[in-house]
Amino acid sequence: MGAFPTTRWTLILAAKQSPQARAEAWRHLLTTYWPSLFALFRARGLDAAAASDAVQGLAVELLERDVVQDLSPERGRLRGFLKVAAENFLIRQHERATAAKRGGDARPIELDLALGERLADASLAPDAAYERAWALSVFERAMTELEKEWAQRAGDFEVVRTFFSPTTAPPSYREAADHYRVSIPQLKSLLHRARLRFRQLVEAQVAETLDDGAALAPEVTSLLESLGA
């Protein structure tokens, strides 16, 4: 698979060099983490529009406070830091509107509210909703990458998608083989190859958030546990 991409912590540390680098770093980070923040805000009782505004407002606040200067890998996981920042943001915004967009280097990040709603579960406790959305967003990005790779091969990607949903039970091998007109051995071989590559893609997504490669296995385990897997 080659080397893992640059870690989020590397991005954060490099962002200390200039205001422009900090702005781009926050945009990059929040593009990855916004589904979890959105899910947390929804679990705290905000509707979809207000949760979207809160994500944008938090991004602006983090940039304006220049908190990147105080961040370091030794202080723990980035998503843990962002969760605390989000909770504190809600406290500060309790009695004022969260929809205001201020100037400076802040530019709104693009939010797919349909995706956010699909990943959010307002019935969960906020911490659980945050972790679940994080896990689902990792799987979503890995699945998108797998589908791009699959497009270069022959075969229907839907057969892979059918077996890779983290929230729904797959059909039996016989049902799927009959539906997609392949033999059961062919189906099993296809899914085996797809699972190996999918796990690599998931690990690559998780590795980007870590400074220490030794933490990869525990992080993947934590991700699966947040889905009850």
N, C-alpha and C positions, 0 to 999 in steps of 0.2 A: 504493500500500500504506500510505502514511502514515508517520509517524516510527517509527523502531525503538523498542522498549521500553527502559526504564531499564536501563543497563548493570549488570553484576554489580559492577564497580568502584565505580559510584555508590552501590550498595547497601552495599558494604563501608565506603566513606568515611562515609556517613550513619550507619552502625552504631556509629561511635565516640562517638556522643552519649550512649548509656546502655546499661547491662547488658541491659535488655530488648530494645533494638534489636539488640544484638550476638547475642543468642540467636536471634532471629527471622532475622537475616541468615544465620547459619550453617545453620539449618534449611533456608532457601530455597536456599542454595548447594549443600548436600549432597543435597537432593532432586534437583538437576540432575546433580551429579557422581558420585553414589554408584555408578552402573553401572561407571564407569571404575575407581574404587577397588576395587570388588568384583572386577573382572576382574584387577586387579593382584595382589590378595591370592590369588586362585585360581591365578594363574600362579606365585606364590611357593610353592605347594604346600598351601595351606589348603583344607579341604573347604568345601562351601557354607555350612554352619552356622558354622564358624569364621570364614570370610570375612565373613559377615554381622555377627558379633560384632565383628570387627576394624573394620568401617566404623563401627559404633555407638561403639566405644571411641575411635576416632580423633576422631569428632565431639565426644565429651565432653572429650577431652584438649585439643583446639583451643579449645574454649570456656573451659575452666578456665585455660588458659595465657594467654587474652586476647590471642592473637597478632594479632588484627585491628588493634590499636594500632600495630603495626609494618609493616602492609601499605600499599603504595602502587603505583599503576599503573606507575611507573617501574621497578619490580622485575620486570616481566614478566608472563606469562600466569598466570591463576589456576590453571589445571589443572597448570601446571608446578610451582607452589608446592605444590599439594595432593599431587602425585606424590612430591615430596621429603619432605613431611610424612608420607606413608603409609609410605615406606621407612624413615624414622627411627623411626616408631611400631613397626614390626615388629622392629627391632633392640632397642628398649627392652622389648618384650613377649615377647622370645624365650623367657624362662624363667618367665613367669607367665601366668595365664589372661587371656584377652581378653574374656571374656563379662561381666565385672562392669559393672553400670550404677550410676553414682554419682548423687548428688542435685543440689541447686542448680537452676539454670535448665535443665539438660539434660533433654530429653525425646526418647525414641527416634524416629527418623524411620521412616516406613513403607517397607519394602523389599519389592519384588515379586521373590522369589527365582527364580521361573520365568523372569521377564524377565532377571534378572541372569545366570542360567545360559545363557540363549539368547545373550546378548551377549558373555559371557566365552569366551575360548579359551585354556585352560590349556596348550595345546601350543605357544603362542607365548612368546617371551621376555617378561618382565614389562613392559618399556617398550612393546613392540609391542602386547601385550594391552591395556594401559591406553589407548593411542591408538586402537586399533580399537574398543574399547567406547565411548569418547567419540564417535567418528564415528557408530557405529551408533545410539547413544542420541539424537544430534542428528537423524538421519534418522527415528527412531521418533517423536520428538515432532512433527517437521514432518509426517509422514504422518498422525498423529492429528489435527492441525489441519486438514489437507487433507480428511480424511474427514468431519470435522464440517461443513466448508463444502460438501462434495459432497452431504451429506444433504439440503441445501435445494434440490437440483436433481434432475431426473429422470435415471435411469441407474444402472447397476450399478457400484459403486466397485471391485468385484473386478477389473474389466478394467484399471483404473489400477494397483491393487496388483500385478497380474501383471507389469507392465512396470517397476515401480519398486523391485524388490528389489535391494539393492546386493550380494547374495551369490549370486543364482541367475540363470541366463540366461533371458531372456524367450522366449516362443514366436514364431513368424513372424507377420507381420501377417495373412497368409491364415488361419492356424490360429485366431488370436484373433478375427478378423472372423467366421469361420464359427461359432465357438463362441458368441459373444455376439450373433450375428444382426444384424450391422451391415455396411455396406460398408467397404472398405479406406479410401477417402477420409474417411468419417465417423470411422473409428477413428483415423486419423492426425491429424485435426483435434482430436479429443477429447484425445488424448495430448499434442499440442503445447500446448494450453491448460493441461493439468494440469502439464506439465513446467515451464512458465513460473511458475506459481503455486507449485509445490513448491520451485523454486529460491529464490523470494522468501522462503518460509517457512524454508528452511534458512539463508539469509543472516540472517534476523531472529534465529534461534536463536544463530548464531555471533556476531552483532553484540552480543548481550547480554553476552558475555564479554569484550568489548574496550572500552578507553577511547579508542582512536584509530580512527576510521572508515577511515583509510587502510590499516589492517592487515587489513581484511575480506577482500580478494581473496587475499592470501597464506594466511590462515587457512582459507579454503574450499579452496584448493589443497592445503594440508597435510592437511585432513580427508579429501579424496578419495584422496590418496597413501597414507594409513594403511589404506585398503581395497584398495589395489592398483589403483585406478581411473585 
